[in-house]
Amino acid sequence: MRARWISQDLHPKLPIVGQAIVASWWPGRYYFVSTGRGDPTDALGRLTEAINSNKRFQDVTAAPTTFATFVSRCNKFGQIYGNLLFTQEYKTLADAVKGHKEVLRQLERGVPVNQIEADPSTIEELHPIGVNPEPAGTRSAPSTLRKTKVLVGEDEPEIANAIAEMLGESEYEVAVEYTGLDAVYRSATFQPDIALLGFVMSTMNGVEAGISLSKISPKTKIVLITEPVPAETLEKLKTQGYNFDAFAAPFSPEELRAMIFIWSCE
């Protein structure tokens, strides 16, 4: 199987964590996988309402207390039909991200929908994040998966180093710079997938660095970190063509890793 992302919402306070179409080995068979806020029992109805009323999924009312993944049959354009084939509920954003990734991974391996296991309490034990498990008795070829490249630009070294330590080295290739200008220079050779830039920095702040960095590395996702970023700042940047995101401290390593996964799937 192969997975194709069709939509991605990048803000943890909105319902969507991730959506994908997974094409089966069987010709013409596709699965729609979606993870977001709300009761899994009404997820399909809400998505159908969104499609029929030409609304975004996150604009359809949902209970915001939990997250859930659901799987249904669809066509290659993502139009859903039939009943829900699988649901899994989660209590936190981090669990939802892990569960969504695990469901996609199992479908891609050819696991039947009715045999998928995505209990967040066992995901790390069964299939650690960053590992592509193979069926028993098979021999894995050397991994060619590229690590997500994250550039941290923050003028307070203790904060920059702490963020780098949160990410570790198992899943990410991390570069750290201690000024906005140095982060821009580093992006020319490092070409990061994601740049985490301090919103408030001397000489060149995060917004200025992000704009300059975007011109050098257009595919890099820019995230303004540490200090809260006013909503009007992000809106103004968006009108100028810069789709920046924000992620204010404090945050845990689990929350940061969850958001890195979401940003990397944009």
C-alpha positions as CSV (number, residue, x, y, z in Angstrom):
1,M,0.0,0.0,0.0
2,R,1.0,3.6,-0.2
3,A,-0.3,6.6,1.8
4,R,-1.0,10.0,0.3
5,W,-1.7,13.0,2.5
6,I,-4.7,15.0,1.3
7,S,-5.1,17.5,4.1
8,Q,-3.2,18.7,7.1
9,D,-4.2,21.2,9.8
10,L,-1.2,22.4,11.8
11,H,-2.8,23.9,14.9
12,P,-3.3,21.6,17.9
13,K,-6.4,23.5,19.1
14,L,-8.3,22.7,15.9
15,P,-9.9,19.3,15.3
16,I,-7.8,17.9,12.5
17,V,-4.5,16.1,13.4
18,G,-4.0,14.4,10.0
19,Q,-5.8,12.9,7.0
20,A,-4.6,10.5,4.3
21,I,-5.8,8.3,1.5
22,V,-4.2,4.8,1.6
23,A,-4.4,2.9,-1.7
24,S,-4.8,-0.9,-1.2
25,W,-3.0,-3.6,-3.1
26,W,-6.4,-4.5,-4.5
27,P,-7.1,-2.3,-7.6
28,G,-9.6,0.4,-7.0
29,R,-9.7,0.0,-3.2
30,Y,-8.8,3.0,-1.1
31,Y,-9.1,3.8,2.6
32,F,-9.6,7.2,4.2
33,V,-7.8,7.7,7.5
34,S,-8.5,10.7,9.6
35,T,-7.5,11.7,13.1
36,G,-8.9,14.7,15.0
37,R,-10.8,16.0,17.9
38,G,-14.3,14.6,18.8
39,D,-16.2,11.4,19.5
40,P,-15.2,8.7,17.0
41,T,-18.9,7.6,16.7
42,D,-19.9,10.8,15.0
43,A,-16.7,11.4,13.0
44,L,-18.0,10.0,9.7
45,G,-21.2,11.9,10.0
46,R,-19.4,15.1,10.7
47,L,-17.0,14.6,7.7
48,T,-19.9,13.8,5.4
49,E,-21.7,17.0,6.6
50,A,-18.6,19.0,5.9
51,I,-18.3,17.6,2.3
52,N,-22.0,18.0,1.5
53,S,-22.1,21.6,2.9
54,N,-18.8,22.6,1.5
55,K,-17.4,23.3,4.9
56,R,-14.0,22.5,6.4
57,F,-14.1,19.5,8.7
58,Q,-12.9,21.6,11.7
59,D,-15.9,23.9,11.2
60,V,-18.4,21.2,11.9
61,T,-19.2,21.0,15.6
62,A,-17.5,18.3,17.6
63,A,-16.9,17.4,21.2
64,P,-13.5,18.8,22.0
65,T,-12.6,16.5,24.9
66,T,-10.9,13.6,23.0
67,F,-9.1,12.7,19.9
68,A,-10.0,9.8,17.6
69,T,-8.8,8.0,14.4
70,F,-11.3,6.5,12.0
71,V,-10.9,4.5,8.9
72,S,-13.5,4.1,6.1
73,R,-13.6,3.1,2.5
74,C,-13.3,5.9,-0.1
75,N,-12.6,6.5,-3.8
76,K,-9.3,7.8,-5.0
77,F,-10.5,11.4,-4.6
78,G,-11.2,10.9,-0.9
79,Q,-15.0,10.7,-1.2
80,I,-16.2,8.4,1.6
81,Y,-18.8,5.7,1.4
82,G,-19.9,2.8,3.6
83,N,-19.6,2.4,7.4
84,L,-16.7,3.1,9.7
85,L,-14.2,0.2,9.6
86,F,-12.0,1.2,12.5
87,T,-12.0,3.7,15.3
88,Q,-9.5,4.4,18.1
89,E,-9.8,7.0,20.8
90,Y,-7.0,9.0,22.5
91,K,-6.8,11.4,25.4
92,T,-3.9,13.6,24.3
93,L,-2.6,15.2,21.1
94,A,0.7,13.2,21.4
95,D,-1.2,9.9,21.6
96,A,-3.3,10.9,18.6
97,V,-0.3,11.7,16.5
98,K,1.3,8.3,17.4
99,G,-1.9,6.5,16.7
100,H,-2.5,8.2,13.4
101,K,1.0,7.3,12.3
102,E,0.7,3.7,13.5
103,V,-2.6,3.2,11.6
104,L,-1.1,4.4,8.4
105,R,2.0,2.2,8.9
106,Q,-0.1,-0.9,9.5
107,L,-2.3,-0.3,6.5
108,E,0.8,0.3,4.3
109,R,2.2,-3.1,5.5
110,G,-1.0,-4.8,4.4
111,V,-2.6,-5.4,7.8
112,P,-6.3,-6.0,7.4
113,V,-8.4,-3.2,8.8
114,N,-10.1,-5.4,11.4
115,Q,-6.7,-6.4,12.7
116,I,-5.2,-3.0,13.2
117,E,-3.8,-2.3,16.7
118,A,-3.4,1.4,17.7
119,D,-3.8,1.4,21.4
120,P,-1.6,4.4,22.5
121,S,-0.4,2.5,25.6
122,T,1.3,-0.2,23.5
123,I,2.4,1.6,20.4
124,E,5.9,2.5,21.6
125,E,6.4,-1.1,22.8
126,L,5.1,-2.7,19.6
127,H,6.5,-0.3,17.0
128,P,8.7,2.5,18.3
129,I,8.2,5.8,16.5
130,G,10.8,6.1,13.7
131,V,11.0,2.3,13.1
132,N,9.4,0.7,10.1
133,P,8.5,-2.8,11.4
134,E,8.6,-5.8,9.1
135,P,6.5,-9.0,9.4
136,A,8.2,-11.8,11.3
137,G,10.5,-14.0,9.2
138,T,11.4,-11.3,6.7
139,R,14.8,-9.6,6.3
140,S,14.9,-5.9,6.2
141,A,16.8,-4.0,3.6
142,P,19.0,-1.2,4.8
143,S,16.8,1.8,5.7
144,T,16.8,4.7,3.3
145,L,14.4,6.8,5.3
146,R,15.7,10.3,5.6
147,K,15.5,11.9,9.0
148,T,13.5,15.1,9.4
149,K,15.9,18.1,9.4
150,V,15.2,20.6,12.1
151,L,17.0,24.0,12.4
152,V,16.7,25.7,15.8
153,G,17.5,29.4,15.9
154,E,17.3,31.0,19.3
155,D,19.6,33.7,20.9
156,E,19.4,32.2,24.4
157,P,21.8,29.2,24.2
158,E,20.2,27.4,27.1
159,I,16.8,27.4,25.4
160,A,18.2,26.4,22.0
161,N,20.2,23.5,23.5
162,A,17.3,22.3,25.5
163,I,15.1,22.2,22.4
164,A,17.7,20.3,20.6
165,E,18.0,17.8,23.5
166,M,14.2,17.3,23.4
167,L,14.4,16.2,19.8
168,G,17.4,13.9,20.3
169,E,19.1,12.2,17.4
170,S,17.0,9.1,16.8
171,E,14.5,10.6,14.4
172,Y,15.8,14.0,13.6
173,E,18.9,15.7,12.2
174,V,19.2,18.9,14.3
175,A,21.2,22.0,13.7
176,V,21.4,24.8,16.2
177,E,22.3,28.5,15.7
178,Y,22.3,31.3,18.3
179,T,21.2,34.3,16.2
180,G,18.5,34.8,13.6
181,L,21.1,35.8,11.0
182,D,23.2,32.7,11.6
183,A,20.1,30.5,11.2
184,V,19.4,32.1,7.8
185,Y,23.0,31.5,6.7
186,R,22.9,27.9,8.0
187,S,19.7,27.2,6.1
188,A,21.5,27.7,2.8
189,T,23.5,24.5,3.3
190,F,21.4,22.6,5.8
191,Q,18.0,23.1,3.9
192,P,15.9,22.2,6.9
193,D,12.4,20.7,6.7
194,I,11.4,22.8,9.8
195,A,12.9,25.9,11.3
196,L,12.1,26.7,14.9
197,L,12.9,30.4,15.4
198,G,12.7,32.4,18.5
199,F,10.0,35.1,18.1
200,V,12.0,37.7,20.1
201,M,15.7,37.8,19.2
202,S,18.2,40.7,19.0
203,T,19.6,42.0,15.7
204,M,17.2,39.8,13.6
205,N,14.0,38.6,15.2
206,G,12.2,35.4,14.3
207,V,9.8,37.0,11.8
208,E,12.7,38.7,9.9
209,A,14.8,35.6,10.0
210,G,11.8,33.5,8.8
211,I,11.1,35.7,5.8
212,S,14.8,35.7,4.8
213,L,15.0,31.9,5.4
214,S,11.9,31.3,3.3
215,K,13.6,33.0,0.3
216,I,16.7,30.7,0.6
217,S,14.8,27.5,1.5
218,P,11.2,27.9,0.2
219,K,10.1,24.4,1.3
220,T,11.1,24.9,5.0
221,K,8.2,25.2,7.5
222,I,8.7,28.2,9.7
223,V,7.6,28.0,13.3
224,L,8.0,30.9,15.7
225,I,8.7,29.6,19.2
226,T,9.3,30.4,22.8
227,E,7.3,33.6,23.3
228,P,3.6,33.9,22.4
229,V,2.9,35.3,18.9
230,P,-0.1,37.6,18.4
231,A,-2.7,36.1,16.1
232,E,-2.7,39.3,14.1
233,T,1.0,38.9,13.4
234,L,0.4,35.5,11.8
235,E,-2.6,36.7,9.9
236,K,-0.5,39.6,8.5
237,L,2.3,37.3,7.5
238,K,-0.3,35.0,5.8
239,T,-1.6,37.9,3.7
240,Q,2.0,38.5,2.6
241,G,2.3,34.9,1.5
242,Y,4.2,33.5,4.6
243,N,2.3,30.6,6.2
244,F,4.2,30.7,9.5
245,D,3.1,28.8,12.6
246,A,3.7,29.5,16.3
247,F,4.4,27.2,19.3
248,A,4.9,29.1,22.5
249,A,6.7,27.7,25.6
250,P,6.4,25.9,27.9
251,F,6.0,22.6,26.1
252,S,7.1,19.0,26.8
253,P,9.3,16.9,24.7
254,E,6.3,14.8,23.8
255,E,4.3,17.8,22.7
256,L,7.2,19.1,20.6
257,R,7.7,15.8,18.9
258,A,4.0,15.5,18.2
259,M,4.0,18.9,16.5
260,I,7.2,18.2,14.6
261,F,5.4,15.2,13.1
262,I,2.4,17.3,12.1
263,W,4.5,20.1,10.6
264,S,6.6,17.6,8.7
265,C,3.4,16.2,7.0
266,E,2.2,19.6,5.7
